[in-house]
Amino acid sequence: MKNFKFSAKTDIFFGKGEIKVLGNQLKKNGAKNILLTYGKNSIKKSGLYDNVIEILKEKNINFFELSGIDPNPRITSVRAGIKICKENNIDFILAVGAGSVIDCSKAIASGSLYDGDPWDFAIGKAHAKKALPVACILTLAATGSEMNSGAVITNDDTKEKLPIHAECAKPVFSILDPEYTFSVPKYQTAAGCVDIMSHVFEQYFSPSSNAYVTDMLCEGILKTIVKYGPVAYEQPENYIARANIMWAGTIGLNGLLSCGKMTDWASHLIEHEVSAIYDLTHGAGLAIITPAWMRHVLDNYNSYKFCEIGKNVFGLTGNDGIDLANRSIDKIEEFFKKLNMPVRLCEADIDNSRIEEMAEKINSRFGKIGGFKQLDKNDVLAILNSCL
């Protein structure tokens, strides 16, 4: 088990009606002139937008708005938000929506206190050292962005989708009311569940040994999604299912599950190349890539990790080895299918015409990828071809 540092800086307000804390929390954190960020029409249809505006007016907090933030948020939205912030002396950002809105808001918060272009953070030309404070009201369980320092931004001009890490932009507080996820469509509910599971896989499959406690936490999150994902899919207003999934998503990527170990993230980097070109929903892309990555990296030495998931999460029986490991991977893929997620690129109308390009981009940007087992360009090509 490796040495680690863990700090949970985000205050979480979880449960029904917790929006009641919003006004006082904004005041406590010095918000006077805020940028309200959100996606398209969902928060207006649900009534959440009106609730937020009423609270802001009640507390005499001035606000500007940036709407229309896309899934796979674009650098163009980040630049638009920065422009609003700089022109209007914004001192706080309130993100209301899913992970894409929160990711975009973190990039805006960092870019607003930076003199260059915010894409510099994605390509490693600069690192965010300061940011406007960010808070969020979560409406979809998936990315864990509500309690971490990461963001992923897409550049349509270069067809790149790259991560940004800014500890300074980690939300100061987040409101997690599971009732705000009742209206999430089945497809997005399923994609969110896959995203949560994939985050756990990226941390569970590690070359670091003896991190038993974090492995058990990982398996607990996976079991939670396996138990409650189908329930939320079929019964969207089941509070217990939505609440467990929401908290699983937060824990899944707040840093806790990676304590004491090296992590992987190869599946995410490969999927980012796919969705950068084809604008595929992130969770759907991970449903395709993750089982293919598993089958590619599986060997006699590491098969026990796959067997543990099969036995401890899916209740499989048998002796550890390649056969049980493959049955475990099959179970994961079957679960994705149960949620009507694609498990082949062709199911997402993606052919092999740009596979070479995707593999080359990963190679030129990152070189070898993966912590569990390192992958080169030929490995990435093999994984993508196996997804067709």
N, C-alpha and C positions, 0 to 999 in steps of 0.2 A: 504494500500500500504506500503510495507516494505521499510526500508532504503536500499540504494544500492550505490555501487561505479561502475562507468563505465569509461573505458579508451580505446580509439581506437588508438592503437599504430602502426597499420599497414598503410603505405601509399598505397593507391589504385590508379592504373593507368588504367582507364577503357575506352575501345573503340577500333575502328579500328586502326591498325598500332601503337599501344602504345608500341610495342616492341622497338621502337626507343629510349625509355628512358633507356633501360637495361644497356648499357655500362656505362653511366654517373652515374646511381644509384649504380651500383656495385662499381665504383670508390669512390663515395661519402661515401659508407659504408665500405670502406677500404679493399675490396676484392682483394687479390693478388694471392692466391693459393686456387682454389675452387674445391669442389666436385660437379659434375653435376650428378643429379639423374633423372632417368626416367624409364618408364615401358618397353615395348617390342619394337614393330616396328612402332607404329602409328605416333609418332612425326617425324620419318624418312620418312615415306610415305607422310606425309603432307608437308614436307619441313621445318618444324619448327626447327628441329634439326640443319640443315645446317645454318639457319639464326642465331641461338644462337652461334654456333661455329664460324661463321664469325665475330660476334660482340666480342666474347672473344679474338679472335686473333687480331682484330683491336685495342683493348684496351690493348694488351700485358698482358692478364690475363692468368696465367698458370692454367690448369685444369686436373682433373682426372675424371673418369666416373664410375658410378655404374648403370648398366642397369638391366632389367629383373625383376623389382619390381612388385609383383603380386597384383591383387585386393585382399582385405583382407591381407595386407602386413605382411610378416613373420618376426619373430624375427631373423631368419637366415640372412635376408637381412640387418637388422639393425646391426647385428654383423659384417657383411662383410663391411658395410659402415664405421663403427667405426674403423676397422682395416686399411682401406685406409686412413682415417683422421689422425690417430695416426702415421702411418708410413711415411706420406708425409707432415706433418705440415700444414694441411688444415686449412684455417682461415675463410671460408665461404661456405655455401651450397646453391646451386641453384637447386630447384626442378622444373622439367618441366613435367607436367602431371596432373592427376586427384588427388582426395583426398587421395588415397592410397599412391601415391608417396610423397605427402606432409606430410602425417602422418609418413611415414617411415623416411623421412628426419628430422622431428622434433625429433624423437627418436634417430637418429644418432647424431644430434647436441647436444642433452643432454648427450648421452652416451659417446661422444668423450671427455668430460671433467669430466668423472666419472671413478673411479678406478675399480668399480665392474662390474657385468653383467647388461646390460640394462633391462633385464626382472625384475630386482629388482624394477624398477619404476612401473611396472604393478601390481606387487603383494603387493605393499606397504612397501617393505623392505627399500626403499630409495625414496627420493623426489628430483627431478631435481632442483638444485639451480643456475646453470649456464649452458650456452649452446653456441655453435657457432651460429653466425647470420645465419638466413635462409631467402631466398626470393623464390618466385615461379612465374611460368607462368602457368596459369590454362587452362586446356583443356576439362574439364567436369564440368558442374554445378550440384552440389549434396551436398557435405559434409560441405561446409563452412570453410574447414580447412585453406583456404587461408587468413583468418582474425580472427583465434581464436587460443587458446593455447592447444587444445586437439589433441589427436591421439589415434587410436585404433590399437592394434598389436595382431597378432595371433601366438600362439605357437603350432606347429604341434605335438610336443612331448607330451604335456600335454592336447591337444585338448581344449585349452582355448583361448578366444578372449577377451582382457581386455583393458580398457581405461587407458591412461596416460595423466596427466595434467601437463603442464610445461609452465608457463607464460614466462619464460626466452627463450623459443623456438618459441614464436609467430612470424610469419613472419615480417620482417622489412619493406618489400614492396612486393606487388603482382601486376602482370600484368594480366588484365582481358580483353581479346579481344574475343568477341562473335564469330568472324569468325573462331577461333580455335576449336569451338564446332560443326561446320557444318558437319564434317565427323564422328561424334559420331553415332554409330548404333542405330536403333530404340529401341532395348531392353535396352541399357544403357541410352538413353535419358529418357525413361519411368521410369527406376529404379531411375535415378537421381531426377526426379520430385517427386516420392514417398518419397524419402529420405528427400527432402526439406520440403514436407508437414508434414512428421513425426516429424522432428525437431520442426516445429511450434506447432504441437499438444502437444509435450512434455512440451512446455512452456505455451501454452494456457490453458491446463487443470491443474489448480492450486488451492490449497485450499486458497490461498491469495486472499482477496477481494479488490475491488475498484482500481485495476490497469487498469483502463479503457483505458488509452492511449496505453499501451502495448497490450491489447486485440485487440484494433482497428488496430494496426500495424500487429498483427498476422493475423487477418481476411483479411487485405489487401494483405499479402503475399499469403495466401491460394487462394484468388480470382485470383491473378496473375497466379498461376500455373493452376488453373481450366480453365482460359481463354487461356493461351498460351501453356500449355503442349501439348494438342492435335494438335495445329498448328505446333509446332516444330517436333512432331512425324511424321506428314504427309508431312511437308515442311521443311526438315532439314536445308535448306539454307535461311530460313526466318530470316533476321537479327533482326527484331523487336522482334519476339518471343524468339530467342536465347538470345538477350540482356536482356530482362525482366526476363527470367528464371535465367540467370547467376547472375544478381544483387539480385534477390530474394533469391537465394541460399546463397549468401554472408551475406545478412542481416539476413537470417533465423537462423544463428548460430554464430553471432559475439558478442553475449552478450546483444544486444539491446532489444530483445524480452523478456528477462527474468528479466529486470530491475523492481524492486519493488515487486517481487513475488517468491514464492517457486515453483520449477519445479518438473516434475515427473520422466521420463526416464525409467519406468518399461518396456515399449515395446522394447526399445533398448537393455536393459540387457537380456531380453528373446531372442530376435533375435540374439544377439551375441552368445548365447549358440547353437542356431541352425546352424548358419553359421560357427562356430568354428569346428563343427563336419562334416557338409556336404558341406562346402565351397560354400554356396549359396550366390549369389549377395545380398549385404546388402539391397538395395532398394526393391528387390523382396521379401526378408524375411520380411521386414516391411509391405509390402502389405498384407501379410498373417496374421501377428501378430496384427497389429494395430486395424483393425475392431473387432477382437476377444477380445482384451483388452477392447475396448470401451463397447462392449456388456456385458462383465463381471463386469465392475465397475459401470455401469449405475444404478442409483437408483432414487427414487422420489426426494431426496434432491439435487442431482447434475444434474438432467435432463436438467435444463435450459441452461447449458453450451453447450450441444449437440444441443439443439433447436436453440441457437444463430448461430451456424455454419450453420445449415440447412436453416435458414431464411436469414442470412446476406451473406453467401457464395454461397449457391445453390438456393436461391430464393423460398424456401418452404413457405407455409402458414399454419396457424392453431394455435390452442392454445398450449402454453407450456405444456409439460407433457411427459410421457413415450412414447406415440404413436408418437409424432412429433420427439422425440429424436431418436427413432428406425428408423424412416424414414430418419433422417439425417445421421445416421450411414450407412444405406443402400445406400444412395447417394454417400458417400465416397467410399464404396466398388464398386459401379457401375462405379465410375470414374477410379478406379484402373483397373477394367476389361476393360474399354474403351481403356486403354493403353496396353492391353494384358499382364498385370501383373498377376501372380498367386495369388489366394486368399484362397487356401487350400494347406496344406502340400503335399497332394497326387499329386497335380499338379506340384510339384517340386520333385516328386519321393521320398518323405520322408514318412516313416511309423511311427508306434507308438513304435518301438522297443527300442528307446533310450530316450523316453520322461521322464521317471522316473529319468534317469541319469542327464538330463538337469536341471530338477527342483531341484534335490539334489545339483548340483553344485552351482546353484544360492543361495540356502539356506545356504550352508556351507561357501560361499564366502561373501555374503552380508546380510544374514538374511532376514528380511522383506524389500521389495523394494517398491518404488513408493511414490510420494508426494501427488498426487491427492487423492488416496485411497491406503493405505498400503496393500501389498499382501504377503502372506506366501507361503510356499511350495505347499500347497493344491490349493491355488489360481492359481499358475503358472501351476500346473498339469491340472487344469480345463481349463485354457486358451489354452494350447497346445492341449489337447484332442478335444477341440471345433474347432481346426484348421484342423483336419484330413479330 
